[in-house]
Amino acid sequence: MPISTDLSSFSNPDYRPGSKLKRALWYLVNTAFVNSYFLPVSSWKRFWLKAFGAKIGKGVVIKPKVNIKYPWFLEVGDHTWIGEKVWIDNLGLVSIGKNVCISQGALILSGNHNYKKPTFDLIVKPIHIEDGAWICAKSVVVQGVNCGSHSVLGVGAVAIENLEPYTIYSGNPAQKIRKREISE
């Protein structure tokens, strides 16, 4: 008989994303100010993210209903846009460069589970989105992926491997479509 998944034995004692108090306080602040329509002003969102340890550059635009798991694992460069309903599920480091656009509903997922283990162990790897990249609406970037400088991940695409600089990708899994040319 094959071995089956047993979620009752799931345990990740080595993963410590912060104290329970810190996580609880962030949950309240995130719900009230970042992941809400209550206060749609980017400056307040930047303030709260920095207060909880995020490194946020100047001119960062954060739209309403953005959900950020742990700001202390987040770095965002200057003049980056984070669109409405983006979910940054950063169980590990997520670094986002300068002049990056992460469009509405995109998912940035730095954690996953090992489906080969009956205990469904947690896997956490960093994500790096380099300067000038565009993560289009409803697309997904998974753990361990590096999105190269000025790469484009098309609408609804899923990046499971690194994206080359100045290259456009589409599909699930994301495949190279063509080179990105930027003209004046």
Rosetta blueprint (number, residue, H / E / L):
1 M L
2 P L
3 I L
4 S L
5 T L
6 D L
7 L H
8 S H
9 S H
10 F L
11 S L
12 N L
13 P L
14 D L
15 Y L
16 R L
17 P L
18 G L
19 S L
20 K H
21 L H
22 K H
23 R H
24 A H
25 L H
26 W H
27 Y H
28 L H
29 V H
30 N H
31 T H
32 A H
33 F H
34 V H
35 N L
36 S L
37 Y L
38 F L
39 L L
40 P L
41 V L
42 S H
43 S H
44 W H
45 K H
46 R H
47 F H
48 W H
49 L H
50 K H
51 A H
52 F L
53 G L
54 A L
55 K E
56 I E
57 G L
58 K L
59 G L
60 V L
61 V E
62 I E
63 K L
64 P L
65 K L
66 V L
67 N E
68 I E
69 K L
70 Y L
71 P H
72 W H
73 F H
74 L E
75 E E
76 V E
77 G L
78 D L
79 H L
80 T L
81 W E
82 I E
83 G L
84 E L
85 K L
86 V L
87 W E
88 I E
89 D E
90 N L
91 L L
92 G L
93 L L
94 V E
95 S E
96 I E
97 G L
98 K L
99 N L
100 V L
101 C E
102 I E
103 S L
104 Q L
105 G L
106 A L
107 L E
108 I E
109 L E
110 S L
111 G E
112 N E
113 H E
114 N L
115 Y L
116 K L
117 K L
118 P L
119 T L
120 F L
121 D L
122 L E
123 I E
124 V E
125 K L
126 P L
127 I E
128 H E
129 I E
130 E L
131 D L
132 G L
133 A L
134 W E
135 I E
136 C L
137 A L
138 K L
139 S L
140 V E
141 V E
142 V E
143 Q L
144 G L
145 V L
146 N E
147 C E
148 G L
149 S L
150 H L
151 S L
152 V E
153 L E
154 G L
155 V L
156 G L
157 A L
158 V E
159 A E
160 I L
161 E L
162 N L
163 L E
164 E L
165 P L
166 Y L
167 T E
168 I E
169 Y E
170 S E
171 G L
172 N L
173 P L
174 A L
175 Q E
176 K E
177 I E
178 R E
179 K E
180 R L
181 E L
182 I L
183 S L
184 E L
